[in-house]
Amino acid sequence: MTVPREIIDRQVAAYNHRDLEEFVACYALDAKVVQPDGSLLASGHDEIRARYGELFDLSPDLRAEIRNRIEVGSVVIDEEYVTGFLLPGMPTEIHAAVVYRVANDLIQDAHLFG
């Protein structure tokens, strides 16, 4: 069994390489990505692939740096600093906290704050 931080590290590496299939593979089939206001950004592999596929396609210099991490059981909380983020109406640099819940070696949900 993999420890939760290893799953998150794999997901961050895929994000930084803009490897969409590896990124999606880190998530459970019914995983949810939740925005700061509590609304869903994406639910399930198809929506995660669509949302992040657009970001990866438009952002050739995309990079997430993990500045701090807290691990408590199946929960990993990362302070992330993202650069090269290119989506219309969004800033190019983002400072955020992401709360991941991992079970069965997959991300079950990710809550974005920032």
VENSULFEN-V509896 format. One record per residue. N is the residue number from 1. PHI is phi in degrees with one decimal (NA if undefined). D_FIRST is the distance of its C-alpha to the first C-alpha in Angstrom with 1 decimal. Layout:
n=N phi=PHI d_first=D_FIRST
n=N phi=PHI d_first=D_FIRST
This chain:
n=1 phi=NA d_first=0.0
n=2 phi=-84.5 d_first=3.8
n=3 phi=-79.1 d_first=6.6
n=4 phi=-51.7 d_first=9.3
n=5 phi=-61.3 d_first=11.8
n=6 phi=-67.4 d_first=10.3
n=7 phi=-66.0 d_first=10.6
n=8 phi=-66.6 d_first=14.0
n=9 phi=-60.0 d_first=15.1
n=10 phi=-62.9 d_first=14.5
n=11 phi=-66.0 d_first=16.6
n=12 phi=-65.2 d_first=19.2
n=13 phi=-61.8 d_first=19.6
n=14 phi=-63.7 d_first=20.2
n=15 phi=-59.2 d_first=22.6
n=16 phi=-66.9 d_first=24.5
n=17 phi=-91.9 d_first=24.9
n=18 phi=55.1 d_first=25.8
n=19 phi=-92.6 d_first=23.5
n=20 phi=-60.8 d_first=23.7
n=21 phi=-67.0 d_first=21.6
n=22 phi=-66.2 d_first=18.6
n=23 phi=-59.8 d_first=19.1
n=24 phi=-62.9 d_first=19.3
n=25 phi=-63.8 d_first=16.2
n=26 phi=-78.3 d_first=14.2
n=27 phi=-104.4 d_first=15.7
n=28 phi=-64.3 d_first=15.4
n=29 phi=-56.3 d_first=18.5
n=30 phi=-109.6 d_first=20.3
n=31 phi=-60.6 d_first=19.2
n=32 phi=-124.2 d_first=22.1
n=33 phi=-113.9 d_first=23.4
n=34 phi=-111.3 d_first=26.0
n=35 phi=-78.7 d_first=29.0
n=36 phi=-54.5 d_first=30.6
n=37 phi=-83.6 d_first=33.1
n=38 phi=93.4 d_first=30.6
n=39 phi=-79.9 d_first=31.3
n=40 phi=-79.8 d_first=28.8
n=41 phi=-83.9 d_first=28.6
n=42 phi=-159.7 d_first=26.5
n=43 phi=-138.5 d_first=24.8
n=44 phi=86.1 d_first=22.7
n=45 phi=-58.5 d_first=22.2
n=46 phi=-63.2 d_first=26.0
n=47 phi=-70.6 d_first=27.1
n=48 phi=-62.3 d_first=24.4
n=49 phi=-59.8 d_first=25.4
n=50 phi=-65.8 d_first=29.1
n=51 phi=-64.1 d_first=29.0
n=52 phi=-78.4 d_first=27.0
n=53 phi=-60.9 d_first=28.7
n=54 phi=-62.0 d_first=32.0
n=55 phi=-59.8 d_first=30.9
n=56 phi=-62.8 d_first=29.5
n=57 phi=-65.5 d_first=32.7
n=58 phi=-88.6 d_first=35.0
n=59 phi=-124.9 d_first=33.4
n=60 phi=-64.9 d_first=33.4
n=61 phi=-106.5 d_first=33.0
n=62 phi=-60.2 d_first=30.2
n=63 phi=-155.6 d_first=28.0
n=64 phi=-110.1 d_first=25.7
n=65 phi=-112.9 d_first=25.7
n=66 phi=-87.2 d_first=23.3
n=67 phi=-94.3 d_first=25.8
n=68 phi=-149.3 d_first=24.0
n=69 phi=-144.9 d_first=20.6
n=70 phi=-122.0 d_first=19.7
n=71 phi=-123.8 d_first=16.3
n=72 phi=-137.1 d_first=16.3
n=73 phi=58.1 d_first=13.3
n=74 phi=-89.1 d_first=12.1
n=75 phi=-107.5 d_first=15.3
n=76 phi=-123.5 d_first=16.1
n=77 phi=-115.7 d_first=19.9
n=78 phi=-111.5 d_first=21.3
n=79 phi=-90.5 d_first=24.9
n=80 phi=-118.2 d_first=25.6
n=81 phi=-121.1 d_first=28.8
n=82 phi=-109.6 d_first=29.3
n=83 phi=-122.9 d_first=32.2
n=84 phi=73.7 d_first=33.7
n=85 phi=-80.4 d_first=33.1
n=86 phi=-124.3 d_first=35.8
n=87 phi=-135.4 d_first=36.2
n=88 phi=-53.2 d_first=39.6
n=89 phi=80.7 d_first=40.4
n=90 phi=-114.9 d_first=37.4
n=91 phi=-69.6 d_first=37.6
n=92 phi=-82.4 d_first=36.5
n=93 phi=-125.3 d_first=34.6
n=94 phi=-133.1 d_first=32.3
n=95 phi=-110.3 d_first=31.1
n=96 phi=-146.9 d_first=28.5
n=97 phi=-112.1 d_first=25.7
n=98 phi=-127.2 d_first=22.7
n=99 phi=-105.1 d_first=20.6
n=100 phi=-104.1 d_first=17.3
n=101 phi=-119.0 d_first=15.3
n=102 phi=-113.9 d_first=11.7
n=103 phi=-149.8 d_first=10.1
n=104 phi=53.5 d_first=8.0
n=105 phi=63.0 d_first=7.0
n=106 phi=-139.6 d_first=10.8
n=107 phi=-73.2 d_first=13.8
n=108 phi=-87.7 d_first=15.6
n=109 phi=-156.8 d_first=18.6
n=110 phi=-134.0 d_first=20.3
n=111 phi=-106.6 d_first=23.5
n=112 phi=-94.4 d_first=25.9
n=113 phi=-133.8 d_first=28.5
n=114 phi=154.7 d_first=31.3
